[in-house]
Structure formats: structure tokens, C-alpha cells
Amino acid sequence: MGSTKQNNTDDKVWSAQLLYQVDSNAVVYARYRDVKMGDAYKMRASDVDPRWKSDSFKEASVGIEYWF
């Protein structure tokens, strides 16, 4: 896995994922992330915030992924 640093921000992300294989073509998952947004990265005052979310949030999800 890789990551990208966005200069001039103090964003912080904590995330976790658990997977359990239920058969050869499916997994059950649980995911959680806690995102704390810092100041928006802007080159100039007229630039638009490049992020699609503008506020901190917490998110949890549970589901099944199936492939064939």
C-alpha cells in the first residue's frame, strides 16, 4: 500500500478493516474510519479545496463482498 502526503494540511485518518472469508468467492467485512480534517490545502487563496468532504467524520460499515 502507498500513501500520499498533501502539504500544508494537518488531516489525520485512523482506519481499520476486518475480513472473514465465508467461501471461496465471498468475504464478510467490517470497516471503520475516523477522519479529522485540518486546514484545506490551497496553493493560492483563490484555489478550491481539492477534497470532496470538508468536515471531520466517523464512518462504520459492515457487509459482504462476493465475486465470480
Buried (B, 14 or more C-beta within 10 A) or exposed (E): EEEEEEEEBEBEEEEEEEEEEEEEEEBEEEBBBBBEBEEBBEEEEEEEEEBEEEEEEEEEEEEEEEEE
